[in-house]
Amino acid sequence: MFVAQRTRIIACDVDQARLDQARALGADHTVNTRDADHAADEIRKITGARGAALVLDCVGIQPTIDLGAKLLNRNSSWTIVGLGGGHHDFHHGSTPYGVEVTIPYWGSRIELMEVIAMARDGRIHVETTEFPLEQANDVYADLKNGKIKGRAVLIPRAA
């Protein structure tokens, strides 16, 4: 008999405010990754030493790539969405057997439909702040400096 286990979401970041936001939005656990070795140990404790079934890297910088590689287990999925420029030296033995690595720039139409349906059902929420397009440079600087909570949306002027 197969008994499905409930998926547990472990949100990771170096910023406590973002971890608090992740918890408020439904993450089961939060882990500060400022000390990557400690974070990897903490995540292994949460997963019962199994590692992660899915590592979703939304940043893609070297520290997040390195941490993601430490969390993989046999048959894990590793999806690197972030365009931060990190790299992993793939060679025989650098990842466990059966690991699937994807580096999508965008999902499929079906995945987009699923995300829209989850948002409509209230299962996911994205916090956004709108800005006029003319403020783009300032908005990017604020994003880089962690001054914007959630996502920034640039709105062009009406024609």
Number of C-alpha atoms within 10 A of each C-alpha: 3 4 5 6 6 6 8 14 15 19 21 21 16 13 13 13 12 18 20 13 16 19 16 10 14 15 16 13 15 21 20 18 19 13 12 18 12 13 19 20 15 17 22 16 12 15 15 10 13 14 21 25 18 19 20 19 19 14 16 21 16 14 16 23 23 15 18 23 17 18 23 22 20 15 15 20 18 23 18 23 16 18 13 14 10 15 13 12 7 8 7 8 7 11 21 14 13 11 16 15 14 12 13 11 9 9 8 9 9 9 11 12 11 12 14 14 13 13 13 11 10 9 12 13 13 9 10 12 12 11 15 12 13 12 11 15 10 11 20 14 12 14 15 10 9 13 11 15 14 15 12 17 14 15 13 10 8 4 3
